[in-house]
């Protein structure tokens, strides 16, 4: 018998080896090892050749030079190329050294253990999935609106604060959270974050986590869906191209499952070719008589997104969700890489200062009200740290991962890529004229809505070197094919303009400005929709887990009535407030939209608190700081931001201050105030701010309850030297796959042995 011992739990796993007695059946076939020995991998990582030393020295020096140019050089124009060098070099060093440190010291994965995708495979939600396809699904699912629009809005403070938070935050917080939650969920059979909270924090802490995660999840999905609807409204190009990704993904799913199992490279080439054709054809459709067939109002699109969410959540994951997310990743990463290459070639100058005039203003600025700390850190809600990611990392991804060591590549590596998306979005925003930036992102109440009034207002801000004219604003709108760019708030139009400005200089010139602008709008919609479908499936998992505590049958993810009931309830929840928001500009999700950033980061605090309790229970106290550092940081940030929103006397910052200001104005008989131009709109502001203020208090209290419960649980574990783990019983693995994008030498050797003795992998999921 071959003995495989799990280091953390002391569980002994047995697999049949030659001569164990009797004839081996299909399930007892003699197999090569299911994973490379840790000692072999560690020895290869520690083998420092002259070439390796020179390579990492060059990366460190280039990254250091990039940070010096961004942070220390003053009195001359900064080139955008240094953003790329500083960020990419930091990511490479963090992935190679820090994530490996976490893997070796804290998590210690064992590829000889089967993952839930292997031992619980059901062809529906639990499906062993090729690591490259799963990386695409995971990245597409976590990369929603946050990394695109958050950095654009935060550019008001200057380029340096956002850059530091995006890069340093992801290395020490965001990527750590995603990696840990993914690993711990995988070890627990793919349990949701709320379910793990119940297991680790007790009845009170667990209940608070369940309520908070479900409520915040509904808000996050509805916000993401609203951004998609706004981007695709009256856009036949975007609607056609995004719609075509569905049949393309279905083709890819069936191709991998039935026609050519395991041929990932083959189907990738076909899928990318079809995707590019759909994008180009979308432009043709928009200019043809077919445009009216793909032009929909926002209410119709909202219903379409809800219906798509239902379908994507109930179909087997291999059929639509995973291949569509994988396909979308080519579009996402391809566009961002193209933008990075364009930045290196074009080398645009950064128009924004390192620290703007608003960075030190306690009142903030016209785009983001409030002081830099804490509001910069909740405005950039996904590029550095995002609680939504914890839901994906404990939702679909742990049910699909083939081998334990792949969690570093998918969890930590996937978040690094999203951070790079945020950096590129920031570059796009700070490379356009500052006058245009503020004219686009300030509300109509400030700009007046016309190019003349907008130019007067921007020039009145007293920004250094800014003197915008109405002709410049009108000419910019004409160049990108828009009637006006004034007060196109939300961040997405600004990102599209910045991206178009850089790419047009790289290829096509001014003649293609309009093409690149509308391409960027479509890209943003495709980018965000993948978070909606995956988020809906995860929300269904969470609801089934929660109801399963009362009705155990609901915990069975293959029970079709539970699947349909969970999906319809969650889609009804976020879809209802989405449709209300689309039909009422001051109602529905528009009421909850301002809560997005803080609620998302409060969810991150909950996720890290659960990780703290788990790490302490495992007895790895020496490395508790890996979780404690980001948890303390995000707790301070989110609690401070929540207190500002609840208690600030400034109406532009505090929900209750705004609530009482508008209520008093109504009592005084006023019929308009600020952005509210009618008595009905003033009443809506009073109603909305009451809801926002109340939910802020509820979310803050729930989060503090969870953090307190986690701290107490961790303290008990530390005093006791650890407790028995809640991990699933170890099951020996009977499949093999490399751990990263590029297999190491020892992994290649073992892969060859599996191919020779067992044959090509036949993944039931088609991946």
C-alpha positions in Angstrom: 0.0 0.0 0.0 1.2 3.5 -0.8 0.6 5.8 2.2 0.0 9.5 1.7 -0.2 11.5 4.9 -1.9 14.9 5.1 0.4 17.1 7.1 -2.2 19.4 8.6 -4.8 16.9 9.8 -2.8 13.7 10.3 -5.2 11.9 8.0 -3.8 8.8 6.2 -4.9 8.2 2.7 -4.4 4.9 0.9 -4.3 4.0 -2.7 -3.9 0.7 -4.3 -0.5 -0.1 -5.6 0.9 -3.1 -7.6 0.5 -6.4 -5.8 -2.0 -5.2 -3.3 -4.0 -8.3 -3.9 -6.5 -9.2 -6.6 -6.9 -7.7 -10.1 -7.2 -3.9 -10.2 -10.5 -2.7 -11.7 -10.9 0.6 -13.5 -11.1 2.5 -10.2 -8.1 0.6 -8.7 -5.8 1.0 -11.7 -2.1 1.5 -10.8 -1.4 5.2 -11.4 1.7 7.4 -11.3 1.9 9.9 -8.4 -0.9 12.4 -8.4 1.6 15.3 -7.6 5.2 16.2 -7.5 6.9 16.0 -4.1 7.2 19.3 -2.2 10.9 18.7 -1.7 11.5 18.4 -5.5 9.6 21.6 -6.3 11.3 23.5 -3.4 14.7 22.4 -4.7 13.9 23.7 -8.2 12.7 27.0 -6.9 15.8 27.5 -4.8 18.2 26.6 -7.7 19.6 30.1 -8.5 21.4 30.0 -11.8 23.4 33.0 -13.1 20.6 33.6 -15.7 17.9 33.5 -13.0 19.8 35.9 -10.8 20.4 38.3 -13.6 16.7 38.2 -14.7 15.3 38.9 -11.2 17.9 41.6 -10.6 16.8 43.3 -13.8 13.1 43.0 -12.9 13.8 44.5 -9.4 15.9 47.4 -10.8 13.4 48.2 -13.5 10.5 48.2 -11.0 12.5 50.3 -8.6 13.2 52.8 -11.3 9.5 52.9 -12.2 8.6 53.7 -8.6 11.3 56.4 -8.4 10.0 58.1 -11.5 6.4 58.0 -10.3 6.9 58.9 -6.7 9.9 61.1 -6.4 10.5 63.0 -9.7 8.9 66.4 -9.5 9.0 69.5 -11.7 8.8 67.7 -15.0 6.2 65.7 -17.0 5.9 62.0 -16.0 5.6 59.5 -18.8 2.8 56.8 -18.5 5.3 54.1 -19.4 6.5 54.0 -15.8 3.1 52.9 -14.6 3.5 49.7 -16.6 7.1 49.0 -15.5 6.5 49.7 -11.8 3.3 47.6 -11.6 4.4 44.6 -13.7 7.7 44.3 -12.0 6.1 44.5 -8.6 3.5 41.8 -9.6 6.2 39.5 -10.8 8.2 39.8 -7.6 5.1 39.4 -5.4 3.9 36.3 -7.3 7.3 34.6 -7.3 8.3 35.3 -3.7 5.4 36.4 -1.5 2.7 34.0 -2.8 5.2 31.2 -2.7 6.0 32.1 0.9 2.2 31.9 1.7 2.0 28.6 -0.1 4.9 27.0 1.7 4.5 28.4 5.2 0.8 28.9 5.7 -1.3 26.7 3.3 1.0 23.8 2.3 -1.2 22.3 -0.5 -1.0 18.6 -1.3 -1.7 17.5 -4.9 -2.1 13.9 -3.7 -5.4 15.0 -2.1 -8.5 15.0 -4.4 -10.3 18.3 -4.8 -14.1 18.6 -4.7 -14.1 18.8 -8.5 -12.7 15.3 -8.5 -14.4 13.5 -5.6 -17.8 15.3 -5.9 -17.9 15.6 -9.7 -21.5 15.8 -10.9 -21.2 17.3 -14.4 -23.2 20.4 -13.2 -21.4 22.5 -10.6 -18.4 20.2 -9.6 -16.3 19.6 -12.8 -12.5 19.2 -13.0 -11.5 22.1 -15.2 -8.2 22.8 -17.0 -6.3 25.4 -15.0 -6.0 27.7 -18.0 -9.8 27.7 -18.6 -10.4 28.0 -14.9 -8.1 31.0 -14.7 -10.1 32.6 -17.5 -13.4 31.9 -15.7 -12.1 33.1 -12.4 -10.6 36.3 -13.7 -13.6 37.1 -15.8 -15.9 36.5 -12.8 -14.0 38.7 -10.4 -13.2 41.5 -12.9 -16.3 43.6 -12.9 -16.9 47.3 -12.9 -14.6 48.1 -10.0 -11.2 47.9 -11.6 -12.5 49.9 -14.6 -14.4 52.8 -13.1 -13.0 53.0 -9.5 -9.5 54.2 -10.5 -11.0 56.6 -13.0 -13.0 58.4 -10.3 -10.1 58.3 -7.8 -7.9 60.0 -10.4 -9.4 63.2 -9.0 -6.9 62.9 -6.1 -3.9 62.7 -8.5 -2.2 59.6 -9.9 0.1 58.6 -7.0 -2.3 57.7 -4.2 -4.4 55.4 -6.4 -1.3 53.8 -7.9 0.2 53.0 -4.5 -3.1 51.6 -3.2 -3.8 49.5 -6.3 -0.3 47.9 -6.4 0.6 47.6 -2.7 -2.9 46.8 -1.7 -3.3 43.9 -4.1 0.1 42.4 -3.1 -0.6 42.4 0.7 -4.4 42.3 0.8 -6.5 41.6 -2.3 -4.5 38.7 -3.8 -4.0 37.2 -0.3 -7.7 37.3 0.4 -8.6 35.7 -2.9 -5.9 33.0 -2.5 -6.8 32.1 1.1 -10.6 32.0 0.6 -10.2 29.8 -2.5 -7.9 27.4 -0.7 -10.0 27.1 2.5 -13.2 26.7 0.5 -11.7 24.0 -1.6 -10.5 22.1 1.5 -14.1 22.3 2.8 -15.8 20.8 -0.3 -16.5 24.2 -2.0 -18.3 25.7 0.9 -19.5 29.3 0.5 -18.1 32.2 2.6 -21.2 32.4 4.7 -21.2 28.6 5.4 -17.5 28.8 6.4 -18.4 31.7 8.7 -21.1 29.6 10.4 -18.6 26.7 10.9 -15.8 28.9 12.3 -17.5 31.8 14.1 -20.4 30.2 16.0 -24.1 30.9 15.8 -24.1 34.7 16.3 -21.0 35.5 14.1 -22.2 33.0 11.5 -25.7 34.5 11.3 -24.4 38.0 11.0 -22.1 36.9 8.2 -24.9 35.1 6.3 -27.2 38.2 6.5 -24.5 40.6 5.5 -23.1 38.5 2.6 -26.5 37.8 1.1 -27.6 41.4 1.3 -24.4 42.9 0.0 -24.3 40.3 -2.8 -27.7 41.3 -4.1 -26.6 45.0 -4.1 -23.3 44.2 -5.9 -24.9 42.1 -8.6 -27.6 44.7 -9.2 -24.9 47.5 -9.5 -22.9 45.5 -12.0 -26.0 44.7 -14.0 -26.9 48.4 -14.1 -23.5 49.3 -15.5 -24.0 46.7 -18.2 -27.5 48.0 -19.1 -26.3 51.6 -19.2 -23.3 50.7 -21.4 -25.5 48.7 -23.9 -28.5 51.0 -24.0 -29.1 52.2 -27.6 -25.9 50.5 -28.7 -26.5 48.0 -31.5 -22.8 47.3 -31.8 -22.4 46.4 -28.2 -25.6 44.4 -28.0 -24.7 42.3 -31.1 -21.2 41.6 -30.0 -22.0 40.7 -26.4 -25.0 38.6 -27.5 -22.8 36.6 -29.9 -20.5 35.5 -27.1 -23.4 33.2 -25.8 -23.6 30.9 -28.9 -19.8 31.0 -29.3 -19.4 29.9 -25.7 -22.0 27.1 -26.1 -20.1 25.8 -29.1 -16.9 25.8 -27.1 -18.5 24.0 -24.2 -19.9 21.2 -26.4 -16.7 21.1 -28.5 -14.5 20.4 -25.4 -17.0 18.0 -23.8 -18.0 15.9 -26.8 -16.0 16.7 -30.0 -12.4 17.2 -28.9 -12.1 16.7 -25.1 -8.9 18.3 -23.6 -8.1 20.3 -26.7 -7.9 23.6 -25.0 -5.5 25.3 -27.4 -7.6 24.2 -30.4 -10.9 25.5 -29.1 -9.2 28.7 -27.8 -8.0 29.6 -31.3 -11.5 28.9 -32.8 -13.2 30.9 -30.0 -10.9 33.9 -30.3 -11.4 34.0 -34.1 -15.2 33.9 -33.7 -15.0 36.6 -31.0 -13.0 38.9 -33.2 -15.4 38.3 -36.0 -18.3 39.1 -33.7 -16.7 42.4 -32.6 -16.0 43.4 -36.2 -19.4 42.3 -37.4 -20.9 44.4 -34.6 -19.5 47.5 -36.2 -21.0 46.5 -39.5 -24.4 45.8 -37.9 -24.4 49.2 -36.3 -23.9 50.9 -39.7 -26.4 48.7 -41.5 -30.2 48.4 -41.7 -29.9 45.6 -39.1 -29.1 48.2 -36.4 -32.7 48.6 -35.3 -32.9 44.8 -34.6 -30.2 45.2 -32.0 -31.2 48.6 -30.6 -33.0 48.2 -27.3 -34.1 50.6 -24.6 -32.7 50.1 -21.1 -35.8 48.5 -19.6 -35.7 45.7 -22.3 -32.0 45.2 -21.8 -32.5 44.9 -18.0 -35.0 42.1 -18.5 -32.6 40.5 -20.9 -29.8 40.6 -18.4 -32.1 39.1 -15.7 -33.2 36.2 -18.0 -29.6 35.6 -19.0 -28.6 35.4 -15.3 -31.2 32.7 -14.7 -30.1 30.6 -17.7 -26.4 31.0 -16.8 -27.0 30.0 -13.2 -28.9 26.8 -13.9 -27.1 25.3 -17.0 -24.2 23.0 -16.3 -21.1 25.1 -15.7 -19.2 23.5 -18.5 -21.9 24.4 -21.1 -22.0 28.2 -20.9 -20.5 29.9 -17.8 -16.9 28.5 -17.9 -16.4 28.7 -21.7 -18.0 32.2 -21.9 -15.9 33.5 -19.1 -12.8 31.9 -20.6 -13.7 33.5 -24.0 -14.3 36.9 -22.4 -10.9 36.7 -20.7 -9.2 36.8 -24.1 -11.1 40.0 -24.8 -10.3 41.4 -21.4 -6.7 40.6 -21.1 -6.1 41.1 -24.8 -7.4 44.7 -24.7 -5.5 45.5 -21.5 -2.3 44.1 -22.9 -2.9 46.0 -26.2 -3.3 49.2 -24.1 -0.1 48.5 -22.2 1.8 47.9 -25.4 0.3 51.2 -26.8 1.5 53.0 -23.7 5.0 51.7 -24.1 5.1 52.7 -27.8 3.2 56.0 -27.6 4.5 57.0 -24.2 1.8 59.5 -23.4 2.4 62.1 -20.9 0.5 62.1 -17.6 -1.7 65.2 -17.4 -2.6 64.8 -13.7 -0.3 65.8 -10.9 1.0 63.2 -8.4 -1.2 64.8 -5.7 -4.0 67.0 -6.9 -5.5 70.1 -5.3 -8.3 67.9 -3.8 -6.0 65.3 -2.2 -5.6 67.4 0.9 -9.1 68.9 1.0 -11.2 67.4 3.8 -14.3 68.0 1.6 -12.8 66.1 -1.3 -13.7 67.2 -4.9 -16.5 67.3 -7.4 -16.1 63.7 -8.5 -15.6 61.9 -5.1 -16.7 63.9 -2.0 -14.8 63.4 1.3 -11.2 63.2 2.3 -8.6 61.1 0.6 -8.6 58.7 3.6 -10.7 56.7 3.7 -12.6 57.4 0.5 -9.9 56.7 -2.0 -9.6 53.2 -0.6 -13.3 52.5 -1.0 -13.7 54.2 -4.4 -11.1 51.9 -5.9 -13.2 49.0 -4.7 -11.8 46.1 -6.8 -8.4 46.9 -8.2 -6.7 46.4 -4.8 -9.1 44.5 -2.6 -12.7 43.3 -3.2 -15.1 41.4 -1.0 -17.0 40.3 -4.1 -13.9 38.2 -5.0 -14.3 36.2 -1.8 -17.7 35.2 -3.0 -16.4 33.9 -6.3 -13.4 32.3 -4.6 -15.8 30.4 -2.3 -18.5 29.9 -5.1 -17.8 28.5 -8.5 -14.0 28.3 -8.6 -13.3 25.9 -5.7 -15.8 23.5 -7.3 -13.8 23.5 -10.5 -10.1 23.5 -9.5 -8.3 20.2 -10.4 -5.3 20.3 -8.1 -4.6 22.1 -4.8 -1.4 23.8 -6.0 -3.3 25.5 -8.8 -5.0 27.7 -6.2 -2.0 30.0 -6.1 -2.0 30.6 -9.9 -5.7 31.1 -10.0 -6.4 33.0 -6.7 -3.3 35.1 -6.2 -2.4 35.3 -9.9 -5.9 36.2 -11.0 -6.1 39.1 -8.6 -2.8 40.4 -9.8 -4.2 40.6 -13.3 -7.2 42.5 -12.2 -4.9 45.0 -10.4 -3.1 45.5 -13.7 -6.5 46.3 -15.3 -7.0 48.9 -12.6 -3.6 50.4 -13.3 -4.3 50.7 -17.0 -7.7 52.3 -16.3 -5.9 54.9 -14.1 -3.4 55.5 -16.9 -6.3 56.1 -19.3 -7.9 58.6 -17.0 -4.8 60.6 -16.1 -3.6 60.8 -19.7 -6.5 62.9 -20.9 -6.8 66.7 -20.4 -7.7 67.5 -16.8 -10.3 70.0 -17.9 -12.0 67.3 -20.0 -11.8 64.9 -17.1 -13.6 67.2 -14.7 -16.2 68.3 -17.3 -17.0 64.6 -17.9 -17.1 63.4 -14.3 -18.8 66.3 -12.4 -22.6 66.2 -12.1 -24.9 68.3 -14.2 -25.8 70.4 -11.2 -22.1 71.6 -11.2 -21.4 71.8 -15.0 -24.8 73.1 -16.1 -24.9 70.4 -18.8 -23.7 72.5 -21.7 -20.1 73.0 -23.1 -20.3 76.7 -22.3 -21.3 76.4 -18.7 -19.0 73.3 -18.2 -16.0 75.2 -19.4 -16.8 78.2 -17.1 -17.2 75.9 -14.1 -14.0 73.9 -14.8 -11.9 77.0 -15.2 -13.4 78.4 -11.9 -11.9 75.4 -10.0 -8.4 77.0 -10.2 -6.6 73.9 -11.4 -3.0 74.4 -12.3 -2.5 74.5 -16.1 -6.2 74.0 -16.9 -7.9 76.5 -19.3 -10.6 74.5 -21.1 -12.7 76.0 -23.9 -16.2 75.1 -25.1 -14.7 74.3 -28.5 -12.4 71.7 -27.0 -15.3 70.0 -25.3 -17.5 70.0 -28.4 -14.6 68.8 -30.6 -13.8 65.9 -28.3 -17.5 64.8 -28.4 -17.5 65.0 -32.2 -14.2 63.0 -32.4 -15.7 60.1 -30.5 -19.2 60.2 -32.2 -21.1 61.6 -29.2 -23.4 64.5 -29.0 -21.9 65.6 -25.7 -19.3 64.5 -23.2 -20.4 66.9 -20.5 -21.4 65.2 -17.2 -21.0 61.7 -18.6 -20.5 60.5 -15.0 -19.8 57.0 -13.6 -16.2 56.6 -14.9 -17.0 54.4 -17.9 -17.2 57.1 -20.6 -13.9 58.7 -19.3 -12.2 55.3 -19.4 -13.4 54.8 -23.0 -12.2 58.3 -24.0 -8.7 57.7 -22.4 -8.4 54.3 -24.0 -9.5 55.6 -27.4 -7.0 58.5 -27.1 -4.0 56.2 -26.5 -5.0 53.4 -29.0 -5.7 56.0 -31.7 -2.2 57.3 -31.4 -0.9 53.7 -31.5 -3.0 52.7 -34.5 -5.4 54.5 -36.9 -4.9 58.1 -35.7 -7.8 60.6 -35.3 -9.9 58.8 -37.9 -10.3 55.8 -35.6 -11.0 57.7 -32.4 -14.8 57.0 -32.7 -14.1 53.3 -33.4 -11.9 52.9 -30.4 -14.3 54.8 -28.1 -17.3 52.6 -29.0 -15.0 49.5 -28.9 -14.1 50.5 -25.3 -17.8 50.9 -24.4 -18.6 47.5 -25.7 -15.5 46.1 -24.0 -16.6 47.5 -20.6 -20.1 45.9 -21.0 -18.6 42.5 -21.9 -16.1 42.9 -19.1 -18.7 43.4 -16.5 -21.4 41.0 -17.7 -19.2 38.0 -16.8 -19.3 39.1 -13.2 -23.0 39.2 -13.3 -23.5 35.6 -14.5 -20.9 34.1 -12.2 -22.2 36.3 -9.3 -25.7 35.0 -9.8 -24.6 31.4 -9.7 -22.6 32.1 -6.5 -25.6 33.9 -5.0 -27.6 30.7 -5.7 -24.9 28.6 -3.9 -25.1 31.0 -0.9 -28.9 30.9 -0.6 -28.9 27.1 -0.9 -26.3 26.8 1.8 -28.3 29.2 4.1 -31.7 27.4 3.5 -29.9 24.1 3.8 -29.4 24.7 7.6 -33.2 24.4 7.9 -34.0 22.2 4.9 -30.9 19.9 4.4 -32.0 18.9 0.9 -31.1 22.4 -0.3 -27.4 21.8 0.4 -27.4 19.2 -2.4 -26.2 21.3 -5.4 -27.4 18.6 -7.8 -31.0 18.7 -6.6 -32.8 20.5 -9.4 -35.7 22.0 -7.5 -33.3 23.6 -5.1 -31.2 24.9 -8.0 -34.2 26.5 -9.7 -35.7 27.9 -6.5 -32.4 29.4 -5.4 -31.8 30.9 -8.9 -35.2 32.4 -9.3 -35.2 33.9 -5.8 -31.8 35.6 -6.1 -32.4 36.8 -9.7 -35.8 38.1 -8.6 -34.1 40.0 -5.7 -31.3 41.8 -7.7 -33.4 41.9 -10.9 -36.3 43.6 -9.2 -34.2 46.5 -7.8 -32.4 46.7 -11.2 -35.6 47.1 -13.2 -37.0 49.6 -10.7 -33.7 51.6 -11.0 -33.9 51.6 -14.8 -37.5 52.8 -14.9 -37.1 55.3 -12.0 -33.8 57.3 -12.2 -34.0 58.0 -8.4 -35.3 54.6 -7.3 -34.4 50.9 -7.2 -30.7 50.2 -7.6 -30.0 53.9 -8.0 -30.9 54.2 -4.3 -28.3 51.5 -3.4 -25.6 52.4 -5.9 -23.7 54.8 -3.5 -23.3 51.9 -1.0 -21.4 49.8 -3.6 -17.8 50.8 -2.6 -18.1 50.6 1.2 -20.3 47.5 1.2 -17.8 45.7 -1.1 -15.0 46.5 1.3 -17.0 45.6 4.4 -17.5 42.2 2.7 -13.7 42.0 2.3 -13.3 42.6 6.0 -15.8 39.7 6.7 -13.9 37.4 4.4 -10.5 38.2 6.0 -12.0 37.8 9.5 -13.2 34.3 8.5 -9.7 33.5 7.2 -8.2 34.8 10.5 -10.3 32.3 12.5 -9.4 29.4 10.1 -5.7 30.1 10.2 -5.7 30.4 14.0 -7.6 27.1 14.2 -4.9 25.4 12.1 -2.4 26.3 14.7 -0.2 28.3 12.3 0.1 31.2 14.8 3.6 32.3 13.5 2.0 33.3 10.2 -1.2 34.9 11.5 0.2 38.3 10.5 -0.3 37.4 6.8 -4.1 37.7 7.4 -4.0 40.2 10.3 -2.2 43.0 8.4 -4.8 43.3 5.6 -7.7 42.6 8.0 -6.7 45.5 10.3 -6.1 47.8 7.3 -9.5 47.1 5.7 -11.3 47.2 9.0 -9.9 50.7 9.8 -10.7 51.9 6.2 -14.3 50.6 6.1 -15.3 51.5 9.6 -13.9 55.1 9.2 -15.7 55.4 5.8 -19.0 54.1 7.3 -18.7 56.5 10.2 -18.2 59.4 7.8 -21.3 58.4 5.9 -23.3 58.1 9.0 -22.2 61.0 11.1 -20.6 63.6 8.8 -22.4 67.0 9.0 -21.5 67.7 5.4 -24.5 66.9 3.1 -22.2 65.9 0.2 -20.6 63.2 2.4 -23.0 62.1 5.1 -26.3 60.3 4.2 -28.1 61.6 7.3 -26.8 65.2 6.8 -28.2 65.2 3.3 -31.4 63.5 4.5 -32.1 66.2 7.1 -31.0 69.0 4.8 -33.6 68.0 2.1 -36.3 67.3 4.7 -35.9 70.7 6.2 -35.9 72.3 2.8 -39.2 70.6 2.0 -40.6 71.8 5.3 -39.6 75.3 4.4 -41.7 75.1 1.2 -38.7 74.9 -1.3 -39.5 73.1 -4.6 -35.9 72.5 -5.7 -32.5 71.9 -4.2 -29.2 70.8 -5.6 -29.6 68.1 -8.2 -33.3 67.7 -7.3 -35.3 70.1 -9.6 -38.9 69.2 -8.5 -40.7 68.5 -5.2 -41.0 64.8 -6.2 -37.2 64.5 -6.7 -36.6 66.2 -3.3 -38.9 63.6 -1.7 -37.0 60.9 -3.5 -33.7 62.2 -2.1 -35.2 62.1 1.4 -36.3 58.5 0.9 -33.1 57.4 -0.6 -30.8 58.9 2.0 -32.9 57.3 4.7 -32.4 53.9 3.1 -28.7 54.5 2.5 -28.1 55.7 6.0 -30.0 52.9 7.6 -28.3 50.2 5.5 -24.9 51.8 6.3 -25.6 51.3 10.0 -26.8 47.8 9.5 -23.9 46.7 7.4 -21.4 48.3 9.8 -22.9 46.6 12.9 -23.0 43.2 11.1 -19.4 43.5 10.0 -18.2 44.5 13.5 -20.1 41.5 14.9 -18.3 39.2 12.5 -14.9 40.7 13.2 -15.4 40.5 16.9 -16.6 36.8 16.7 -13.5 36.0 14.5 -11.1 37.7 16.9 -12.6 35.8 19.9 -12.4 32.5 17.9 -8.8 33.2 16.9 -7.9 34.0 20.5 -9.4 30.7 21.7 -7.5 28.8 19.1 -4.2 30.6 19.9 -4.5 29.8 23.6 -5.4 26.2 22.9 -2.7 25.7 20.3 -5.2 25.1 17.6 -8.4 23.0 17.2 -9.4 20.1 14.9 -10.0 21.4 11.4 -13.4 21.6 9.7 -11.8 20.4 6.4 -13.3 17.5 4.6 -11.8 14.1 5.0 -8.9 13.6 2.7 -9.5 11.5 -0.4 -6.6 10.3 -2.6 -6.5 11.9 -6.0 -6.5 9.8 -9.2 -5.7 12.6 -11.7 -2.8 14.9 -12.4 -2.3 18.4 -13.7 0.5 21.0 -13.5 0.1 23.8 -11.0 0.8 26.9 -13.0 0.5 28.4 -16.5 3.9 27.0 -17.4 4.8 23.6 -15.8 8.1 23.4 -14.0 10.6 20.8 -15.0 9.5 18.2 -12.5 5.9 18.7 -13.4 6.7 18.2 -17.1 8.4 14.9 -16.3 5.5 13.7 -14.3 3.1 14.8 -17.0 5.0 12.8 -19.6 4.7 9.8 -17.3 1.0 10.2 -17.0 0.6 10.5 -20.8 2.7 7.4 -21.4 1.0 5.2 -18.7 -2.5 6.5 -18.5 -3.1 8.6 -21.6 -4.4 12.1 -22.2 -6.6 13.5 -19.4 -10.3 12.9 -20.0 -12.0 15.5 -18.0 -15.7 14.9 -17.8 -16.3 18.6 -17.8 -14.7 18.8 -21.2 -11.9 21.1 -20.0 
